[in-house]
């Protein structure tokens, strides 16, 4: 399988963590969980097969997506199919970075996956055709980056409140377990209620939920590729007040308990094989 990333320069780097591309993937499983990380993901399918997003409770129910879609900020894991010979390209946005590219408040897309042509119209179809024609990863990244730059150039200028939310996102991402939402709002010069509203508008999640997800992500980063983990030590170091609290959060975000996660994770921490 070929997999590569592209890290954009300014001004996209303020909104996008990276662009990614993979080709000729042949998984050893048929379904997988995609774990939440507090941000948006744009995905273009470079094959003709429709892709499925399964209901978490009814395994036979699913939505189909064909050409391209946008996954909003998720509060739980997603269950998707894993097909052989897959090829996709996408954009991993920074938390709070989606606004200029969709023309709507981020919370309107929370816990949703939306066809890209419903958001961008014919521009989404044109983008996919250009990506299919582009020869190789570098050319494909250029095509995708040009489209993002065009969207960004026509977007509204960020408000002072949006900039304040960006500062809060950075703080919460670095230390999600020790921040008090009211104190952060006060330091930024925004009322507690207004801060929560603006945070939801820019990020798609409440500050409290975002911190919970980022703390969960801190756990995944801390355990890395370790084969054996002292979960009690991890829970304490990541700021969980007891083991039950830690396990409940982990189960909610991963769809698996911590021990099962170690057995079913893939080489990418936010993707795990679905339990049959």
Secondary structure, 3 states (H helix, E strand, C coil): CEEEEECCCCCHHHCEEEEEEEEEECCCCCEEEECCCCCCEEEEECCCCCEEEECCCCCCCEEEECCEEEECCCCCCEEEECCCCEEEEEEEECCCCCHHHHCCCHHHHCCCEEEHHHHHCHHHHHHHHHHHHCCCHHHHHHHHHHHHHHHHHCCCCCCHHHHHHHHHHHHHHHCCCCCCHHHHHHHCCCCHHHHHHHHHHHHCCCHHHHHHHHHHHHHHHHHCCCCCCCHHHHHHHCCCCCHHHHHHHHHHHHCCCHHHHHHHECCCCCEEECCC
